[in-house]
């Protein structure tokens, strides 16, 4: 799994392991990616990010700049 980025590293979507495993190998990325995934800015409060991940029961969240440039992934276990 991983981010789908354009040539400027702007986040377009997220490719899950499940989507890659179950899709046609010839399919376009746009057809199988999760569009508009939830992201956090680097200045988001740790408590806010942890609370969201706890509510959604997700292990990680995407970090982007205000213009959508992909900066990385933060894991819930690292925030604790």
N, C-alpha and C positions, 0 to 999 in steps of 0.2 A: 504494500500500500504506500501511497505517497501523493504529493501534490501534483496537480496539473498546472503548469506555468506557461505563460507566453514568453516571447524572446526577451522581455524586460523583467522577468521574474515576478510578474503580476499573477496572483493566484486566480485561476479560472475555476478550479474545482478540486475534488479529492477522489483518488482512485482507491477503492477498498480492495483488500485481498479477495473477498468474495466476488466482487464485480469482475475482477480480472480472471478468476477461475471459471466463472459461469458464462462468460461472454464469448462470442465468436472471436477467434484470434484476428480476424480481418476487420473487426468493428473499429470505428473511429473512437478515439478517446472521449470525445464529446458525447457519444451515445451511451457510455457506461459510467462516466464520472458523476459524483454527487455535486450538483451545482450549488453555488452560494453556501458553502459550509460556514458554520459559525466560527468567527475568529475573535481574537482579543488583540488589543494594542499592547506594545511593550510596557506601557505605563499603567496597565490595568492592575487593580489591587489583587494581591494573591488570594485574599479571602473571597473576592468576587469570582475569580476563576475556579477556585476549589469548590465553592458552593454550586456553581453551574455544573461542573463535572460530576459532583456528587448527585445532584438532582437528575442528571441525564445518564448517570452510571457509565461514563466514558473514561477511558484511561488517559486520554491526551486531548490537547486542544491546539489549534493553529494560531500562530502569531503573525500578524501582518502590520505594515505601516499604514498610515491613513490613506495612502494612495493605492493600497492593495498589494504592495510588494511583499512577497513571502519572506519572512525572517526566520521562521523555524517552527518547531513543535515543542510544547511543554508537556511533560508527563505529570499526572496527578501525584504519583508517588514522590516525584522530586519537589513538588510544592509543599508536601507535608514535612 
